[in-house]
Amino acid sequence: MPTIFTRIINGEIPCYKVAESDKYLAFLDINPVAKGHTLVISKQETDYIFDLDDDTLSGLHIFAKKVAKAIKIVIPCQRISVAVVGLEVPHAHVHLIPLNSMQDFSFAHPKLKFTPEEFKDIVEQISGQIAE
């Protein structure tokens, strides 16, 4: 059975798409711990990130770097953190999370709620900053 991320890639489930290439997809987390919290995935469905081949793994991080730079332009923060947890969805992915302190980086914090319009506004701002 395809993962929820594969279903997003296939267009079966909508997402707030920030950026896309032929191999990677970045979209807003619908249960964010910070405004601009973005997930970056490989379109290759692989459960464990370190099972990705070297080219796909390095490409994922290079794609994430472009997205992170765009997030940093739009969301006031000191850093964009990168987290790989890998237990929530069995599909290799990284979290890009804006933060200003170590306390900002916690998946235990209450999730933020945004309206569809607010999500769309965040997407437009970030995607408008993606460097090709």
VMD Tcl script that draws the C-alpha trace (Angstrom):
set ca {
  {0.00 0.00 0.00}
  {1.48 3.39 -0.93}
  {2.45 5.77 1.86}
  {0.54 8.99 2.42}
  {3.50 10.81 0.84}
  {3.32 8.65 -2.29}
  {-0.38 9.42 -2.46}
  {0.49 13.12 -2.24}
  {3.06 12.72 -5.03}
  {0.44 10.96 -7.16}
  {-2.07 13.75 -6.59}
  {-4.49 11.53 -4.67}
  {-4.17 13.69 -1.56}
  {-3.77 17.48 -1.75}
  {-0.87 19.33 -0.19}
  {0.43 22.85 0.18}
  {3.26 22.46 -2.36}
  {6.25 24.73 -1.89}
  {8.58 23.29 -4.55}
  {8.84 20.31 -6.85}
  {11.34 18.74 -9.21}
  {11.25 15.47 -11.10}
  {12.75 13.67 -8.05}
  {11.72 15.70 -4.98}
  {8.76 17.46 -3.45}
  {8.52 20.04 -0.64}
  {5.23 20.88 1.04}
  {4.04 22.48 4.25}
  {3.48 20.21 7.23}
  {-0.24 20.36 8.02}
  {0.56 19.95 11.73}
  {3.47 22.39 11.99}
  {5.53 23.10 15.07}
  {6.46 26.49 13.55}
  {5.19 28.72 10.77}
  {6.91 27.57 7.57}
  {7.52 24.00 8.82}
  {8.11 22.15 5.56}
  {8.57 18.50 4.65}
  {10.97 17.56 1.87}
  {10.64 14.11 0.35}
  {12.12 12.00 -2.35}
  {9.58 10.85 -4.90}
  {11.21 7.44 -4.58}
  {9.28 5.63 -1.87}
  {11.88 4.36 0.56}
  {11.14 3.88 4.24}
  {14.53 4.66 5.79}
  {16.49 7.70 4.66}
  {19.82 5.86 4.79}
  {18.47 3.21 2.41}
  {18.32 5.86 -0.34}
  {21.11 5.55 -2.88}
  {23.86 8.16 -2.55}
  {22.70 10.31 -5.48}
  {19.10 10.45 -4.22}
  {20.17 11.20 -0.65}
  {22.54 13.98 -1.66}
  {19.98 15.35 -4.12}
  {17.35 15.41 -1.36}
  {19.61 17.55 0.81}
  {20.55 19.89 -2.04}
  {16.84 20.34 -2.86}
  {16.12 20.91 0.86}
  {18.86 23.56 0.95}
  {17.09 25.59 -1.78}
  {13.81 25.34 0.11}
  {15.44 26.23 3.44}
  {17.01 29.37 1.96}
  {13.57 30.45 0.69}
  {11.93 29.76 4.05}
  {14.59 31.84 5.82}
  {13.87 34.82 3.55}
  {10.15 34.67 4.34}
  {9.97 33.56 7.98}
  {11.86 35.69 10.52}
  {14.19 33.26 12.31}
  {17.82 32.66 13.19}
  {18.09 29.26 11.54}
  {16.20 26.65 9.60}
  {16.68 23.40 11.47}
  {16.80 20.05 9.73}
  {15.36 16.98 11.37}
  {15.14 13.42 10.18}
  {12.98 11.35 12.46}
  {11.59 8.76 10.12}
  {9.05 7.11 12.39}
  {5.93 9.14 11.56}
  {5.58 8.11 7.90}
  {7.45 5.17 6.34}
  {8.77 7.35 3.52}
  {12.18 9.06 3.73}
  {11.76 12.76 4.48}
  {13.30 15.73 6.24}
  {11.64 18.43 8.31}
  {12.72 22.04 7.75}
  {11.71 24.05 10.82}
  {12.35 27.76 11.40}
  {13.73 28.43 14.88}
  {15.18 31.12 17.08}
  {16.23 28.98 20.05}
  {16.74 25.35 20.96}
  {13.40 25.44 22.78}
  {11.66 26.12 19.45}
  {12.74 22.72 18.20}
  {10.38 20.26 19.80}
  {7.83 17.97 18.26}
  {6.21 17.86 21.70}
  {5.05 21.48 21.39}
  {1.40 22.01 20.55}
  {0.91 22.03 16.80}
  {0.01 25.33 15.19}
  {-3.26 25.78 13.36}
  {-3.57 27.75 10.14}
  {-6.53 28.32 7.86}
  {-6.30 27.10 4.26}
  {-5.85 30.73 3.22}
  {-2.96 31.18 5.67}
  {-1.30 27.98 4.38}
  {-1.71 29.22 0.78}
  {-0.19 32.59 1.70}
  {2.84 30.89 3.30}
  {3.25 28.70 0.19}
  {3.10 31.69 -2.15}
  {5.68 33.59 -0.11}
  {8.13 30.69 0.14}
  {7.70 29.35 -3.39}
  {8.25 32.87 -4.72}
  {11.73 32.83 -3.18}
  {12.90 29.45 -4.52}
  {16.05 29.93 -6.59}
  {16.21 27.81 -9.71}
}
mol new
graphics top color blue
foreach p $ca { graphics top sphere $p radius 0.5 }
foreach p [lrange $ca 0 end-1] q [lrange $ca 1 end] { graphics top cylinder $p $q radius 0.2 }
display resetview
